[in-house]
Amino acid sequence: MPTNGRILDRDRTLRVAGAQIRNVVGDLAGNAEQILAAMSHAEEAGADVVVFPELALTGYPLADLVLREEFVDAAAATLDELARSSGLTACVVGTIARVHPRRSWDVRDRDVAISAAVLFDGQLRGVYHKVMLPNYEVFDEARNFAPGSRPDALWRIGEAIVGIAICEDLWSGDGPPEAQAAAGAEILLVPNASPFHQEKPAGRRALVTEVARRNATPVVYVNCVGGQDEIVFDGGSLVVDADGELLYRSPQFEAECFCLDVPLGPPRPTAGEPTTVHGRPPLQRRQLPAPPPAPEIPADAQVWQCLVLGTRDFLVKNGRSSAVLGLSGGIDAAVTAAVAAEALGPENVLGVAMPALGSPDDELHDAELLAVGLGIEYHVIPLGSITAVVRDGLAELLGGAPDERPSEALAARTRAAILWAISDQLGHLPLATGNKTELSVGSAAVHGDMAGVFAPLKDCPKTLLYRLAALRNQRGPAIPQRIIDRPPTVRTDAWGELPSYAVLDQIVERYLERGETLEDLVAAGFDAPLARRVLQLVDDSEFQRRQTPPGVKITTRAFGQDLRMPITNAWRPYATDHGPPVEVPLNPVRGDPPGAE
Amino acid sequence: MPTNGRILDRDRTLRVAGAQIRNVVGDLAGNAEQILAAMSHAEEAGADVVVFPELALTGYPLADLVLREEFVDAAAATLDELARSSGLTACVVGTIARVHPRRSWDVRDRDVAISAAVLFDGQLRGVYHKVMLPNYEVFDEARNFAPGSRPDALWRIGEAIVGIAICEDLWSGDGPPEAQAAAGAEILLVPNASPFHQEKPAGRRALVTEVARRNATPVVYVNCVGGQDEIVFDGGSLVVDADGELLYRSPQFEAECFCLDVPLGPPRPTAGEPTTVHGRPPLQRRQLPAPPPAPEIPADAQVWQCLVLGTRDFLVKNGRSSAVLGLSGGIDAAVTAAVAAEALGPENVLGVAMPALGSPDDELHDAELLAVGLGIEYHVIPLGSITAVVRDGLAELLGGAPDERPSEALAARTRAAILWAISDQLGHLPLATGNKTELSVGSAAVHGDMAGVFAPLKDCPKTLLYRLAALRNQRGPAIPQRIIDRPPTVRTDAWGELPSYAVLDQIVERYLERGETLEDLVAAGFDAPLARRVLQLVDDSEFQRRQTPPGVKITTRAFGQDLRMPITNAWRPYATDHGPPVEVPLNPVRGDPPGAE
């Protein structure tokens, strides 16, 4: 193993356990139970220290829950209990902690920090407070938390000098890890709550390597696992040595504890006074070799597992065990059903086909084949007579039946009302089947295809769904090939001409995820009028996106907390047809008649 | 007028205009037009300086729109045009500005600031960048903006030394106004984008007085006007002298320009080098007395005007001019209809009664009387045959008709589907009629009573609606008295016993707005089991609130961006019946069978 000329003292090791737990926001008792189990496990393995994820005790993210005083109090009380249960393995437990009120970027004091509590031998030995608080994309930590003010804090565990940094602390290049290494840290322990997107695992690996090499310290990076509303923590914890070489990698998307001996970085002079966790000399013991790293999962399979875990956890953590969804014979419903069947067990999924008058027979047949292939319950409720009577009711007011597009939207909303009624009566949670492409260009009727309590495919572009269906079928035929082969309907009526999904998905990705402009797209070879039309549709449909259920983030920017535009927004650089102009009555001089006021 | 012993030099004045404009997010051309009109007006009045609101040119809040490079470029280009149009009245124009990238609380560089550009005689003379970036409640400025780093910047306008601070800058007690006064500022010009809630106008008045007295400087506080998604800017701009005495107050909820001579604070030594806007000696001119301050509006009337303006602007700024809503004979629909009629003109509102089988005749009659009283269009679509055929369709699957509560929800969702169909066909924007009380305790079916593109009463407690109805009727009978007098139905079936609305609204307000705990409520005299039941219902229904349309914020904490809890949240301190326990399979040791995985 290369050492880049540095002398790693292989005899000086710290036995480190990492607990990649599957915690739940707000579930202090349940999370504490998981933490205690991992503490026992680590102690049995003779670990010097066990590292838990960021906010292991409280769950992540907390949003405005952290503003509830009674919650902060309860977390502190639960931490005290954990401290009393700690033994001779030091524990680094992610939690929240009250701190001296600090006002740093606006006029409001914050008095709660994101912290890592160090427990040992029945006591709380000290607390590190996260310094860097991410405040972009899905993160809003600066909203409610106070930043820590001691980036260079050190800890003595036996003969090792240890630094503790939390998640974002690692990413700046000149943050707490650098301060700690400069002050004498020989190893960095890093609790994280790092959510998945397609580029994240490679990014983490590169980061951890870089931090280790820059600071000549091994890095123990511990992530959590599980779905929490819009995000999924994918685990994949990492341990690298002081050269950045991989010592261990946890599996993604499942909980585990690991334990290995980590060679310390080169000893160096210590600045300041480390907090002593304990000063016992190291035990005589046999070297514990690192277990083999978990194999890396191919890209689309990561997405599949992310969707399954995100869907499962949304239901399970909300006390539900069964789901209902509409089956249409289309690819969206097919992949949603397949994800739900794997997440919950097929016996806990009900598919309801609601064919409209004139729906092709083969689509209904495919819906049934899908249900059989997945082994889920299946039911048919013909929609024709229902929408007919609604249309009759509307006819007098509208002066005739609705036009084609309103009719499609009416059918989609009627289907949704039926699914909600089934949910209300039977307790199955309704899943929405819409995908990111429709949400992007506004072709999903509000409260229609996107109706439900959770939308597994909300962040999946249409073209990805075909790859996911093929991937699922590798484990045995489940999704009828005719569903995969049927060309998707591309709207060309009131929407104007749209490109194929293959082109559409690329344009949307470049615009939303990479911030490209029309100029960039044209330079990259996309047809200018077509690209302009797509960008305009994206800009025009924010209001629809705001009323959708949460879904699983898998791309670098997902609609929701991650990417929010104003609904009322006259910025339409790509509009070719502006519609009625926005006219706000101007009344600049007091005493003038109020005009349209 | 008392001077607290300080010598105000009444001969040394600055003629200040304020432009309380009604701008639109993203509407650079339209906003620039309003700014130009006010610039002309101020120049005609011989003003030395005209002050615009915060982000006057771009609108506020921008959310992730500011991440679009092409928007930042376009704002800069539009500002250049405004600069070229500027004359001998200096202009303080709120806008965004690119700045040197700055990283202050996490690892992401921000390179756009919230700024006040100073324009004069065809040129941009300089830019002040907001230092304090609010990041709580409805505000998320730290998400995308870089903070300014020159809190003590000064400006020379003629013989006056001027400080410019922006909104949050004013609120810290030791921020830019204090730095500027200490450096020599004789007057503070303050652009704001300050949204309404019931306690805001009094809070602003107290703040401005305090800042003026603390710094011995007059303060010119200019706010904008208008609805923007969930918030309404209510104007009410203020000018106080160096003793904090009111010189002028703009009206609330309407645009205007004002102009008056403001006596400067006492001259003091100047630290640093003010940026010279111009150094002309003051013109010989007659003193321009302050116009009479706008009268203060009673509390409930402020709310009424806020709802009307918020609803009007949501529609108008989104290019719509007409609305449709369901009329039920209840108070919610009545107040929503009355607000809509005033916001859009009664001729632009369609009320549709959709009585269920067995709905009382007097409620249908009241709906019709309401429509007549308000002068809105009215139509009846009986729901009975529609829900009957849906229930028939469901019967086989459900093994009979749905139970009572699911049936009510089905009726509400069917009504919503009908309103959407009308909207799709006729272009009227559907308004939701639900109120804050139902949203708080989860008694509004998702996509039922809260279905629509905008929900005017989303932040109005039920008890407030009766006061608003009475207030509306003071201007002529419009809402039938029987609607106001009819006791509201309080659910007692599956929901358990709930207190009267009068008590319920107090409990909800104390819990959500004041952060009180059950203990606090009991200490204040509320019945413990009843209060506990309410808090549990509030905790349990976050998922319903997330799929609601935007509405008008009127309280100190409104659901939406202002107050967001995790949906998946096992924290249930007030639960008496927990429902099925949350069981997350724990798989702590790698190699174990994955269990429920």
Interface residues (C-beta under 8 A of the other chain):
Chain A: A19 I21 R22 N23 V24 V25 G26 D27 L28 G30 E33 Q34 A37 A38 H41 G59 P61 L62 A63 D64 L65 L67 R68 E69 E70 F71 A74 R103 S104 W105 D106 V107 R108 M132 L133 P134 N135 Y136 F139 D140 E141 A142 R143 N144 P147 E168 W171 S172 G173 G175 G226 G227 Q228 D229 S250 P251 E254 A255 E256 C257 F258 P291 A294 D313 F314 V316 K317 N318 G319 S321 V352 H379 I381 P382 L383 S385 I386 V389 V390 G393 L394 E396 L397 L398 P402 D403 R405 P406 A409 L410 R413 T414 A416 A417 I418 W420 A421 I422 D424 Q425 L426 A445 V446 H447 A451 V453 G515 T517 F543 R546 Q547 T548 P549 P550 L563 R564 M565 P566 I567 T568 N569 A570 W571 R572 P573 G579 P580 P581 V582 E583 V584 P585 L586 N587 P588 V589 R590 P594 E597
Chain B: A19 I21 R22 N23 V24 V25 G26 D27 L28 G30 E33 Q34 A37 A38 H41 G59 P61 L62 A63 D64 L65 L67 R68 E69 E70 F71 A74 R103 S104 W105 D106 V107 R108 M132 L133 P134 N135 Y136 F139 D140 E141 A142 R143 N144 P147 E168 W171 S172 G173 G175 G226 G227 Q228 D229 S250 P251 E254 A255 E256 C257 F258 P291 A294 D313 F314 V316 K317 N318 G319 S321 V352 H379 I381 P382 L383 S385 I386 V389 V390 G393 L394 E396 L397 L398 P402 D403 R405 P406 A409 L410 R413 T414 A416 A417 I418 W420 A421 I422 D424 Q425 L426 A445 V446 H447 A451 V453 G515 T517 F543 R546 Q547 T548 P549 P550 L563 R564 M565 P566 I567 T568 N569 A570 W571 R572 P573 G579 P580 P581 V582 E583 V584 P585 L586 N587 P588 V589 R590 P594 E597
